[in-house]
Amino acid sequence: MSRTRRDPSTLLVLVPVGIAVALFLLPLVGLLARTPWSRFLEELASREVLDALRLSLVCSLGAAALSFALGLPLASWLAGGVSRTCSAVRVLVLLPMVLPPVVGGVALLLAFGRNGFLGGPLERVFGISLPFTTGAVIVAETYVALPFFVLTAEAGLRSFDRRFAAAAATLGAGRWRRFRTVTLPMIAPSLQAGIVVAWARALGEFGATITFAGNLAGETRTLPLAVYVALETRPEAAIVLSLVLVSISALFLFLLRERWFPVR
Amino acid sequence: MRPRVSLWLLSLATAVGLAGCGGTAAGASPTTRVFASASLTDAFQALARAFEERHPGAELELHFAGTPRLVVQLREGAAADVFAAADTVSVERVLAGTVPRPPVRIFATNRLAIALPRGNPGGIAGLADLGRADLTVALCGPEIPAGRYARQALERAGISVRSASDEPSVRALIAKVELGELDAGVVYATDVASAARRIDSVPIPDELNVVATCPIVALAPDEDRPGGEAFVEFVLSAEGRRILDSFGFGAP
């Protein structure tokens, strides 16, 4: 570091930066300090941990895929629209981000539950009951994760310079081809970031899941639910599970950092 | 986009800050903090109201959660003056290694009952029906006293039930019964009594039922914080007994 005169305003920035970093770092240190390393592998290989891990991966990836499949058309519709319907839909889409997840879970029950206005007929006619199934976990996770994807994708679409698409149109490219060969590659970083954020949100989902899908080992008990249960019975298992969750998230973010969150 | 993000962070930081305030207890505050199991919610709210009327200036702060959650919070150092639980094992886990050991007193008993959604859509007449494959039945998790008692009762009756979800507290279980998502749930008789307007129920006969004993303890009796002892005495008093009776809790 060069010994130039220090600007006092630097300190003004460094203090909150230090506090913020500590806020992220200290809980992690606490977790690592209490990890039962000698029994780590044994805990990790237990049926309950593996079940929760498998469920978490399947459901969060499913939710991320659904978020992409439903979110991309929604985002492009929102990005292009200025109508009142558009603004209303945008509020609707963002609602799950501010709603406490437990409330979201109750709302999902009221809609898709056995007595829900959609779930009721669904069960009577098709015999399909969503609550307490793995499907319900994916629905709950999609409900909370989708807004994150839509928001990120819409921001990308809005900053996309439409003149590129217009130029392609003058060269005779049809609508689909313009989207596929011009728009999509140019907004790809936003979409990738959107998928990662949606996936991460789905992986950590707790409130909506335990309310809507319940808590059953092997069926609906994802890693966050397993942590919650284990914390009350076997705190050491809870720490191992938490560490697994942290490691998966950190690993993904680390592997994708250069590609999806480019550092200049 | 940028200013909106910083606004988000600001509100998040405020929320974290506020949550932090709730966790720190100032040394000699006049507020008495009571940790009680979820199944005691209604009765303890009434007890606290009556206590505060009796002792002007005294202030109680009630904290309800599933019993094992309270145990973890207390073991990790949550500041509470009184702990009232749905089973004795949980109190022992909190007191393990505490010297001097404060006296633990049983203040009530409870029993199990079957909670049903209004109209009993599953047509359930008793414990034996809970084994039917066409029903969606749930219990509290085995780590929750209510879940453990329910499994004991079912085992005693020789019925195997596949719990659709191991609910984290009796309150959560009752809510799902009330919404009609479950055909039945095994909870405490007192839960069924206080939710009688919203749910139906079927009693469990004495020979199959499990009697839960509810202990109460004033933690860390301290000259500066005598409120804990006073509240425990009140719960054990004749007036406390009357209130507990009105919520269906049996005498110890």
Interface residues (C-beta under 8 A of the other chain):
Chain A: L23 L109 L110 G113 R114 N115 S129 P131 F132 A155 I210 A213 G214 N215 L216 A217 T220 Y228 V229 L231 E232 T233 P235
Chain B: M1 V16 G66 P68 R69 V71 V72 T136 A138 G141 E143 S163 A164 S165 D166 E167 P168 A172 K176 L179 G180 E181
